[in-house]
Amino acid sequence: MKERFETWLAPQNGERREVAPLRQLGWAFLLAWVFCVFYTNAAGVLSGDAIPDAGEAAAGASSGASSMGAALFYAVLPLAASVATLAAIVLAEPRIGSPTSHRPLFVVAPALTAASTPFMFVSVADPGLNAALFGIGAVATGIGSALLWAMWGEYYAVIPRDRAEWLAPVSAVSAAVIVLLVSAMDGWVPVAVAAALPLLSGLCFHLAWTPEAARTEEALATERRSPLAGLGRTGFGILVVFSIVSIAGMMSAERVEGIPLQAILLFSALMMAVVAAMAISGPRRISLFFLYRWMCPTLVIGFAAVILFGQAGALVAVAASLGGRFTFCLIAQIYFANYAAAGRATPAQASSLGWLFVHAGDLLGVVLWIVLEPLMLAQPTGLTAVSVGCIVVLVTVTMAVMGETSTFLRIPETAKDQPHAHGKGIVTESPDAHDAMDQPGEPQPDAPAPTTAPTADASGEVRGAARIDELARVGGLTPRETEVLALLAQGRSIPYIRDELIISRETAATHAKHIYAKLGVHSRQELIDLVRQ
């Protein structure tokens, strides 16, 4: 860990790196805004929260339907606007480019989000006017914040991975601290502070997005694939798990604020710090499966508290939900960026589609809770039944997606057997270079952009890919071993393969060992010679 930190601080081009320049921590302000406005009551009570719960309108069918409709309107509209915007980014990017390719959005997105935030907190006596003001704020903030999510996702995809793995935890913990500070404010002051957070995030992004970052993003986006090539099990898992997280966050009958909220925020910061340290120290574990190993038990404990203690245990479920949200965001930010840096999707596609699953999961959870709440309140054991159901679904989905630890989209069949965008074709280096890259503990160069990888002419690429396919068939290699073989044949080290395929070092080394055994070679040079024959 110390060596990696010192490497990150090492001078580049004669300039010493800053530890954490404020402009690179701009994602923290966006994350804090989301938690202040939607996931906690830190900034105050949204105007839609003043309406009666759907379950409280038991006096008549018409009033119950009206109350449920109002609850759905106020709860669903902000999430629906975000989901629609993220989907539009994914679908429109091949034709009009990514959000970062349109400089006016650097100003429009944060300004729109900031200016419309107060609209959601204004509460007026006229229900129609109240709904109209909230609707304007919800749609505008949904669009603006979705653009900011996509833009920061692009930024994390183009910076070196070590830096992303440092910035994401620092930003997430900083966001928790900001929310903690806002929760201690009164009146309209927290609303004003929350409205300023998107502006700070936009300013930081404007300063952080350099011409070099733009060129790297353009290089990563050269090979565009269908954005809907396939929504794999992992994407489905994100959606379902976040719907469970959303339900857990609404278990408490009373709004969580004051000292309980601040205690939960401190717990969330501690949880993030522990998970981040485990994820980026030693063998890299930046995968959603690693995150499920933390989130699933935490959420199960929260629901178990509800089962054992009823409403008295609901605070534990809310703490599990909030801690899980924060932790998921920091791991997912790195994960989606690594996915794009590996050439599996453009940065805008990876970030937008990834966060679309998250927001869609939130949306699904909110709708399920509003629909189930009247039925739940009508039964003495309703809360227990919902908690048991959530545990069953959570465990089942986690087991279903645990096999997909490196992707959230299925890679199209036409690209399945080819090395990723970091370096196509088979290009060898000198044996000294191979040995140098294999030295344990030596920092490996990050290469997020295709332009930094070695290149070969078209005929060489075809011959190299055909030879890899031939050896894979002869040796009976699995698809993943074939990917590792292609990288080994380029002289890539185990640490490089670990980062390229987003797997642990032990897994990469195991695949290499199996490849050597199946092909009957004993060294990297023998393997390269075999491929070149």
C-alpha positions as CSV (number, residue, x, y, z in Angstrom):
1,M,0.0,0.0,0.0
2,K,2.8,2.4,0.9
3,E,4.6,1.7,-2.4
4,R,1.4,2.4,-4.4
5,F,0.8,5.6,-2.5
6,E,4.4,6.8,-3.1
7,T,4.1,5.8,-6.8
8,W,1.0,7.9,-7.1
9,L,2.8,10.9,-5.5
10,A,5.8,10.4,-7.8
11,P,6.7,13.3,-10.1
12,Q,5.4,13.2,-13.6
13,N,7.0,15.3,-16.4
14,G,9.0,17.1,-13.7
15,E,6.0,18.1,-11.6
16,R,5.1,16.7,-8.3
17,R,1.6,15.4,-7.9
18,E,-0.9,16.9,-5.5
19,V,-2.2,14.5,-2.8
20,A,-5.9,15.3,-3.5
21,P,-6.5,18.5,-5.4
22,L,-10.0,19.9,-4.7
23,R,-10.9,19.8,-8.4
24,Q,-10.5,16.0,-8.5
25,L,-12.8,15.6,-5.4
26,G,-15.7,17.2,-7.2
27,W,-17.6,13.9,-7.3
28,A,-17.9,14.2,-3.5
29,F,-20.1,17.3,-3.9
30,L,-22.4,15.5,-6.3
31,L,-22.6,12.5,-4.0
32,A,-23.3,14.7,-1.0
33,W,-26.1,16.5,-2.9
34,V,-27.9,13.3,-3.7
35,F,-27.7,12.1,0.0
36,C,-28.7,15.5,1.3
37,V,-31.7,15.9,-0.9
38,F,-33.1,12.3,-1.5
39,Y,-31.5,9.7,0.8
40,T,-31.6,11.6,4.1
41,N,-33.4,14.5,5.6
42,A,-30.2,16.4,6.0
43,A,-31.3,19.3,3.8
44,G,-34.8,19.3,5.2
45,V,-38.2,17.9,4.3
46,L,-39.2,17.7,0.6
47,S,-42.6,19.2,-0.1
48,G,-43.9,15.8,-1.2
49,D,-43.1,14.3,2.2
50,A,-45.9,16.2,3.8
51,I,-48.6,14.2,2.1
52,P,-50.2,11.3,4.1
53,D,-48.7,7.8,3.6
54,A,-50.7,5.5,1.3
55,G,-51.4,3.3,4.3
56,E,-52.9,6.1,6.4
57,A,-55.8,6.6,3.9
58,A,-57.9,3.6,5.0
59,A,-61.1,5.6,5.4
60,G,-62.2,5.1,1.9
61,A,-61.1,3.5,-1.4
62,S,-61.1,6.8,-3.3
63,S,-59.0,8.7,-0.7
64,G,-56.6,5.7,-0.5
65,A,-56.2,5.7,-4.3
66,S,-55.7,9.4,-4.3
67,S,-53.1,9.3,-1.6
68,M,-51.2,6.5,-3.3
69,G,-51.2,8.4,-6.5
70,A,-49.8,11.4,-4.9
71,A,-47.2,9.4,-3.1
72,L,-46.1,7.8,-6.4
73,F,-45.9,11.1,-8.1
74,Y,-43.7,12.7,-5.5
75,A,-41.5,9.7,-5.0
76,V,-41.2,8.4,-8.6
77,L,-40.8,11.6,-10.6
78,P,-37.2,12.6,-9.6
79,L,-36.0,9.0,-10.1
80,A,-37.9,8.6,-13.4
81,A,-36.3,11.8,-14.8
82,S,-32.8,10.5,-13.9
83,V,-33.5,7.1,-15.4
84,A,-34.9,8.6,-18.6
85,T,-31.9,11.0,-18.9
86,L,-29.3,8.2,-18.4
87,A,-31.1,6.0,-20.9
88,A,-31.1,8.9,-23.4
89,I,-27.3,9.4,-22.9
90,V,-26.7,5.7,-23.6
91,L,-28.9,5.6,-26.7
92,A,-27.8,9.0,-28.2
93,E,-24.1,8.8,-27.5
94,P,-23.2,6.9,-30.8
95,R,-24.9,9.7,-32.8
96,I,-24.2,13.0,-30.8
97,G,-21.3,12.0,-28.6
98,S,-20.8,11.8,-24.9
99,P,-21.8,14.6,-22.5
100,T,-18.2,15.7,-22.1
101,S,-18.0,16.4,-25.8
102,H,-20.5,19.3,-25.4
103,R,-18.8,22.0,-23.4
104,P,-22.0,23.9,-22.6
105,L,-23.1,21.0,-20.5
106,F,-20.3,21.7,-18.1
107,V,-22.3,24.8,-17.1
108,V,-25.8,23.8,-17.9
109,A,-25.9,20.5,-15.9
110,P,-24.7,21.9,-12.5
111,A,-26.6,25.2,-12.9
112,L,-29.9,23.4,-13.8
113,T,-29.5,21.1,-10.8
114,A,-28.6,23.9,-8.4
115,A,-31.3,26.3,-9.5
116,S,-34.1,23.7,-9.4
117,T,-33.2,22.1,-6.0
118,P,-35.1,24.7,-3.9
119,F,-38.3,24.0,-5.9
120,M,-38.6,20.6,-4.3
121,F,-38.5,22.1,-0.8
122,V,-41.1,24.8,-1.3
123,S,-44.5,23.8,0.3
124,V,-47.6,25.9,-0.6
125,A,-51.2,25.5,0.4
126,D,-52.5,24.9,-3.1
127,P,-52.0,21.2,-3.9
128,G,-51.8,21.8,-7.7
129,L,-49.2,24.6,-7.4
130,N,-47.3,22.5,-4.9
131,A,-47.2,19.6,-7.3
132,A,-46.2,21.9,-10.2
133,L,-43.3,23.4,-8.3
134,F,-42.1,20.0,-7.1
135,G,-42.5,18.6,-10.6
136,I,-40.3,21.3,-12.1
137,G,-37.6,20.8,-9.5
138,A,-37.8,17.0,-9.8
139,V,-37.5,16.8,-13.6
140,A,-34.8,19.5,-13.8
141,T,-32.7,18.0,-11.0
142,G,-33.1,14.5,-12.5
143,I,-31.8,15.7,-15.8
144,G,-29.0,17.8,-14.5
145,S,-27.7,15.3,-11.9
146,A,-27.8,12.5,-14.4
147,L,-25.6,14.4,-16.7
148,L,-23.2,15.1,-13.9
149,W,-23.1,11.4,-12.9
150,A,-22.2,10.5,-16.5
151,M,-19.5,13.2,-16.8
152,W,-17.8,12.2,-13.5
153,G,-18.0,8.6,-14.6
154,E,-16.1,9.6,-17.8
155,Y,-13.5,11.4,-15.8
156,Y,-12.8,8.4,-13.6
157,A,-12.5,6.2,-16.7
158,V,-9.7,8.3,-18.2
159,I,-7.5,8.9,-15.1
160,P,-4.9,6.2,-14.0
161,R,-6.6,3.5,-12.0
162,D,-4.4,4.0,-8.9
163,R,-5.6,7.6,-8.8
164,A,-9.2,6.5,-9.2
165,E,-8.9,4.0,-6.4
166,W,-7.6,6.8,-4.2
167,L,-10.0,9.5,-5.2
168,A,-13.2,7.5,-4.9
169,P,-12.9,6.5,-1.2
170,V,-11.7,10.0,-0.3
171,S,-14.6,11.6,-2.2
172,A,-17.2,9.2,-0.7
173,V,-16.0,9.8,2.9
174,S,-15.9,13.5,2.2
175,A,-19.4,13.3,1.0
176,A,-20.5,11.6,4.2
177,V,-18.8,14.4,6.2
178,I,-20.5,17.1,4.1
179,V,-23.9,15.5,4.7
180,L,-23.1,15.2,8.4
181,L,-22.4,19.0,8.5
182,V,-25.5,19.9,6.6
183,S,-27.7,17.8,8.9
184,A,-26.6,20.0,11.8
185,M,-28.0,23.2,10.1
186,D,-31.5,24.6,10.5
187,G,-34.1,26.4,8.3
188,W,-33.3,27.2,4.7
189,V,-29.6,27.2,5.3
190,P,-29.2,23.5,4.6
191,V,-31.3,23.9,1.4
192,A,-29.1,26.7,0.3
193,V,-25.9,24.7,1.0
194,A,-27.4,21.6,-0.8
195,A,-28.2,23.8,-3.8
196,A,-24.6,25.0,-3.9
197,L,-23.2,21.5,-4.0
198,P,-23.9,20.9,-7.7
199,L,-22.3,24.2,-8.6
200,L,-19.1,23.2,-6.7
201,S,-19.2,19.8,-8.4
202,G,-19.5,21.4,-11.8
203,L,-16.7,23.9,-11.1
204,C,-14.4,21.1,-10.1
205,F,-15.2,19.1,-13.2
206,H,-14.6,22.1,-15.4
207,L,-11.1,22.5,-13.8
208,A,-10.4,18.7,-13.8
209,W,-11.4,17.9,-17.4
210,T,-8.2,18.7,-19.3
211,P,-7.5,18.4,-23.0
212,E,-5.5,15.2,-22.2
213,A,-8.6,13.7,-20.5
214,A,-10.7,14.6,-23.5
215,R,-8.2,12.9,-25.9
216,T,-8.1,9.8,-23.7
217,E,-11.9,9.6,-23.6
218,E,-12.1,10.0,-27.3
219,A,-9.6,7.1,-27.8
220,L,-11.6,4.9,-25.4
221,A,-14.8,5.7,-27.3
222,T,-13.4,4.8,-30.8
223,E,-14.9,1.3,-30.7
224,R,-18.5,1.8,-30.1
225,R,-20.7,-1.2,-29.3
226,S,-24.4,-1.5,-29.1
227,P,-25.3,0.0,-25.8
228,L,-28.0,-2.7,-25.4
229,A,-25.7,-5.6,-26.5
230,G,-27.0,-7.5,-23.5
231,L,-28.0,-6.6,-19.9
232,G,-26.2,-9.4,-18.1
233,R,-27.0,-11.0,-14.7
234,T,-24.8,-8.4,-12.9
235,G,-26.9,-5.5,-14.2
236,F,-30.0,-7.3,-13.1
237,G,-28.4,-7.9,-9.8
238,I,-27.6,-4.2,-9.3
239,L,-31.3,-3.3,-10.0
240,V,-32.7,-5.9,-7.6
241,V,-30.2,-5.3,-4.8
242,F,-30.8,-1.5,-5.0
243,S,-34.5,-2.0,-4.8
244,I,-33.9,-4.0,-1.6
245,V,-31.7,-1.2,-0.3
246,S,-34.4,1.3,-1.1
247,I,-37.0,-0.7,0.8
248,A,-34.7,-1.0,3.8
249,G,-34.2,2.7,3.9
250,M,-38.0,3.2,4.2
251,M,-38.6,0.7,7.0
252,S,-38.6,3.4,9.7
253,A,-42.1,4.9,10.4
254,E,-40.5,8.2,11.6
255,R,-38.0,10.3,9.7
256,V,-34.5,9.7,10.8
257,E,-32.8,13.0,11.7
258,G,-30.7,14.6,14.4
259,I,-28.4,12.4,16.5
260,P,-29.6,9.1,15.0
261,L,-29.0,10.3,11.5
262,Q,-25.5,11.6,12.4
263,A,-24.7,8.3,14.1
264,I,-25.7,6.5,10.9
265,L,-23.6,8.8,8.8
266,L,-20.6,8.1,11.0
267,F,-21.3,4.4,10.6
268,S,-21.5,4.8,6.8
269,A,-18.1,6.6,6.7
270,L,-16.5,3.9,8.8
271,M,-18.0,1.2,6.6
272,M,-16.8,2.9,3.4
273,A,-13.3,3.2,4.8
274,V,-13.1,-0.5,5.8
275,V,-14.5,-1.7,2.5
276,A,-12.3,0.6,0.4
277,A,-9.2,-0.5,2.3
278,M,-10.0,-4.1,1.7
279,A,-10.8,-3.5,-1.9
280,I,-7.7,-1.6,-3.0
281,S,-5.0,-3.1,-0.7
282,G,-3.1,-6.2,-1.8
283,P,-4.9,-8.1,-4.5
284,R,-7.4,-5.9,-6.2
285,R,-11.0,-6.8,-5.4
286,I,-12.8,-4.1,-7.4
287,S,-15.8,-6.2,-8.3
288,L,-19.5,-6.1,-7.5
289,F,-19.3,-9.6,-6.1
290,F,-16.8,-8.4,-3.5
291,L,-19.3,-5.6,-2.7
292,Y,-22.2,-8.1,-2.3
293,R,-20.1,-10.0,0.3
294,W,-20.3,-6.8,2.4
295,M,-23.7,-5.5,1.5
296,C,-25.7,-8.7,1.7
297,P,-24.7,-9.5,5.4
298,T,-25.2,-5.9,6.4
299,L,-28.7,-5.7,4.9
300,V,-29.6,-9.1,6.3
301,I,-28.7,-7.8,9.8
302,G,-30.9,-4.8,9.2
303,F,-33.9,-6.9,8.2
304,A,-33.2,-9.3,11.0
305,A,-33.4,-6.5,13.5
306,V,-36.9,-5.6,12.0
307,I,-38.0,-9.2,12.3
308,L,-36.9,-9.5,15.9
309,F,-37.8,-6.0,17.2
310,G,-40.4,-4.6,14.8
311,Q,-40.3,-0.9,14.4
312,A,-37.8,-0.6,17.2
313,G,-35.3,-2.4,14.9
314,A,-36.1,-0.3,11.8
315,L,-33.3,2.1,12.6
316,V,-30.8,-0.7,12.1
317,A,-32.3,-1.4,8.6
318,V,-32.1,2.3,7.7
319,A,-28.4,2.3,8.8
320,A,-27.7,-0.8,6.7
321,S,-29.4,0.9,3.7
322,L,-27.5,4.2,4.0
323,G,-24.2,2.5,4.7
324,G,-24.8,0.2,1.8
325,R,-25.7,3.0,-0.6
326,F,-22.5,5.0,0.3
327,T,-20.3,1.9,0.0
328,F,-21.9,0.8,-3.3
329,C,-21.4,4.2,-4.8
330,L,-17.6,4.3,-4.1
331,I,-17.0,0.8,-5.4
332,A,-19.3,1.2,-8.4
333,Q,-17.6,4.4,-9.4
334,I,-14.3,2.6,-9.7
335,Y,-15.8,-0.6,-11.2
336,F,-17.7,1.2,-14.0
337,A,-14.5,3.3,-14.7
338,N,-12.4,0.1,-14.9
339,Y,-15.0,-1.5,-17.2
340,A,-14.7,1.4,-19.6
341,A,-10.9,1.6,-19.3
342,A,-10.7,-2.1,-20.3
343,G,-12.4,-1.3,-23.6
344,R,-15.7,-3.1,-22.9
345,A,-17.8,0.0,-23.4
346,T,-17.3,3.7,-23.9
347,P,-16.9,5.7,-20.7
348,A,-20.3,7.4,-21.2
349,Q,-22.0,4.0,-21.8
350,A,-20.4,2.3,-18.8
351,S,-21.1,5.1,-16.4
352,S,-24.6,6.0,-17.6
353,L,-25.9,2.4,-17.9
354,G,-24.3,1.4,-14.6
355,W,-26.0,4.3,-12.7
356,L,-29.2,3.7,-14.7
357,F,-29.4,0.3,-13.0
358,V,-28.9,1.9,-9.6
359,H,-31.6,4.6,-10.1
360,A,-34.0,2.0,-11.7
361,G,-33.5,-0.2,-8.6
362,D,-34.3,2.8,-6.4
363,L,-37.4,3.4,-8.5
364,L,-38.5,-0.2,-8.3
365,G,-38.0,-0.3,-4.5
366,V,-40.0,2.9,-4.0
367,V,-42.9,1.7,-6.1
368,L,-43.0,-1.6,-4.3
369,W,-42.9,0.0,-0.9
370,I,-45.8,2.4,-1.7
371,V,-47.9,-0.4,-3.2
372,L,-47.2,-2.8,-0.4
373,E,-47.5,-0.3,2.5
374,P,-51.3,-0.5,2.8
375,L,-51.2,-4.3,2.8
376,M,-48.4,-4.4,5.2
377,L,-50.1,-2.1,7.7
378,A,-53.3,-4.2,7.5
379,Q,-51.4,-7.2,8.9
380,P,-49.8,-7.4,12.3
381,T,-46.9,-9.3,10.8
382,G,-46.7,-7.3,7.6
383,L,-43.3,-5.7,8.4
384,T,-41.9,-9.1,9.3
385,A,-43.2,-10.6,6.1
386,V,-41.7,-7.9,3.9
387,S,-38.3,-8.3,5.7
388,V,-38.3,-12.0,5.2
389,G,-39.1,-11.6,1.6
390,C,-36.3,-9.1,1.1
391,I,-33.8,-11.4,2.7
392,V,-34.9,-14.3,0.4
393,V,-34.7,-12.2,-2.7
394,L,-31.4,-10.6,-1.7
395,V,-29.7,-14.0,-1.0
396,T,-31.1,-15.5,-4.2
397,V,-30.0,-12.7,-6.4
398,T,-26.5,-12.5,-4.8
399,M,-26.1,-16.3,-5.5
400,A,-27.3,-15.8,-9.1
401,V,-24.9,-13.1,-10.0
402,M,-21.8,-14.3,-8.0
403,G,-20.4,-15.9,-11.2
404,E,-20.2,-12.6,-13.0
405,T,-17.4,-10.8,-11.2
406,S,-16.0,-8.7,-14.0
407,T,-18.8,-7.5,-16.2
408,F,-22.2,-6.0,-16.1
409,L,-22.8,-6.2,-19.8
410,R,-22.3,-9.3,-21.9
411,I,-19.4,-8.8,-24.4
412,P,-20.7,-9.3,-27.9
413,E,-19.7,-12.6,-29.5
414,T,-17.7,-10.9,-32.3
415,A,-15.4,-9.3,-29.8
416,K,-15.3,-12.2,-27.3
417,D,-12.1,-13.8,-28.5
418,Q,-10.1,-10.6,-29.1
419,P,-8.0,-8.7,-26.7
420,H,-9.6,-5.6,-25.4
421,A,-9.0,-2.1,-26.6
422,H,-5.8,-1.7,-24.7
423,G,-3.8,-3.6,-27.3
424,K,-5.0,-5.6,-30.2
425,G,-2.8,-8.0,-32.1
426,I,0.2,-9.9,-30.8
427,V,3.2,-7.6,-30.1
428,T,6.2,-9.0,-28.3
429,E,8.9,-7.2,-26.3
430,S,12.4,-8.2,-25.3
431,P,12.8,-10.9,-22.6
432,D,14.3,-8.2,-20.4
433,A,11.1,-6.2,-20.5
434,H,9.1,-9.3,-19.7
435,D,11.3,-10.1,-16.7
436,A,11.2,-6.4,-15.5
437,M,7.4,-6.3,-15.6
438,D,7.1,-9.5,-13.6
439,Q,9.2,-8.3,-10.7
440,P,7.0,-8.4,-7.6
441,G,6.1,-5.2,-5.9
442,E,7.2,-3.0,-8.9
443,P,4.5,-0.5,-9.9
444,Q,2.9,-1.2,-13.2
445,P,2.2,1.5,-15.7
446,D,-1.5,2.4,-16.1
447,A,-2.7,2.3,-19.7
448,P,-6.4,3.3,-19.8
449,A,-6.3,4.5,-23.4
450,P,-5.9,2.5,-26.5
451,T,-3.5,5.0,-27.9
452,T,-0.9,4.1,-25.2
453,A,-0.8,0.4,-26.1
454,P,1.5,-1.1,-28.8
455,T,0.0,-1.5,-32.2
456,A,0.4,-3.8,-35.1
457,D,-0.6,-3.8,-38.7
458,A,-4.0,-5.3,-39.8
459,S,-2.5,-8.5,-41.2
460,G,-0.4,-9.0,-38.0
461,E,-3.6,-8.6,-35.9
462,V,-5.5,-11.2,-38.0
463,R,-2.6,-13.7,-37.8
464,G,-2.1,-13.1,-34.1
465,A,-5.8,-13.5,-33.3
466,A,-6.0,-16.7,-35.5
467,R,-3.0,-18.1,-33.7
468,I,-4.5,-17.4,-30.3
469,D,-7.7,-19.2,-31.4
470,E,-5.8,-22.1,-32.7
471,L,-3.8,-22.6,-29.5
472,A,-7.0,-22.2,-27.5
473,R,-8.7,-25.0,-29.4
474,V,-5.7,-27.2,-29.2
475,G,-5.1,-26.6,-25.5
476,G,-8.8,-26.7,-24.6
477,L,-8.6,-23.2,-23.0
478,T,-11.7,-21.6,-21.5
479,P,-12.8,-18.2,-22.8
480,R,-11.3,-16.4,-19.8
481,E,-8.0,-18.4,-20.3
482,T,-8.0,-17.3,-23.9
483,E,-8.2,-13.7,-22.9
484,V,-5.3,-14.2,-20.5
485,L,-3.3,-16.0,-23.2
486,A,-3.8,-13.0,-25.6
487,L,-2.4,-10.7,-22.9
488,L,0.5,-12.9,-21.9
489,A,1.5,-13.2,-25.6
490,Q,1.8,-9.4,-25.7
491,G,4.3,-9.6,-22.8
492,R,1.8,-8.3,-20.2
493,S,2.5,-8.9,-16.6
494,I,0.3,-10.5,-14.0
495,P,-0.5,-7.2,-12.4
496,Y,-1.4,-5.7,-15.8
497,I,-3.7,-8.7,-16.5
498,R,-5.2,-8.2,-13.1
499,D,-6.2,-4.6,-13.9
500,E,-7.1,-5.3,-17.5
501,L,-9.6,-8.0,-16.8
502,I,-10.6,-6.6,-13.4
503,I,-9.8,-9.8,-11.5
504,S,-7.6,-10.5,-8.5
505,R,-3.9,-11.2,-8.9
506,E,-4.4,-14.7,-7.6
507,T,-7.0,-15.4,-10.2
508,A,-4.8,-14.1,-13.0
509,A,-1.8,-16.1,-11.8
510,T,-4.0,-19.3,-11.6
511,H,-5.2,-18.8,-15.2
512,A,-1.6,-18.3,-16.4
513,K,-0.5,-21.5,-14.6
514,H,-3.3,-23.5,-16.3
515,I,-2.4,-22.0,-19.7
516,Y,1.3,-23.0,-19.2
517,A,0.3,-26.5,-18.2
518,K,-2.2,-27.0,-21.1
519,L,0.2,-25.6,-23.7
520,G,3.2,-27.4,-22.4
521,V,5.4,-24.4,-21.8
522,H,7.4,-23.4,-18.8
523,S,8.2,-19.6,-19.2
524,R,6.8,-16.5,-20.7
525,Q,9.3,-16.5,-23.5
526,E,8.4,-20.1,-24.4
527,L,4.8,-19.0,-24.6
528,I,5.6,-16.1,-26.8
529,D,7.7,-18.2,-29.1
530,L,4.9,-20.7,-29.3
531,V,2.5,-18.0,-30.3
532,R,4.9,-16.5,-32.9
533,Q,5.4,-19.9,-34.6
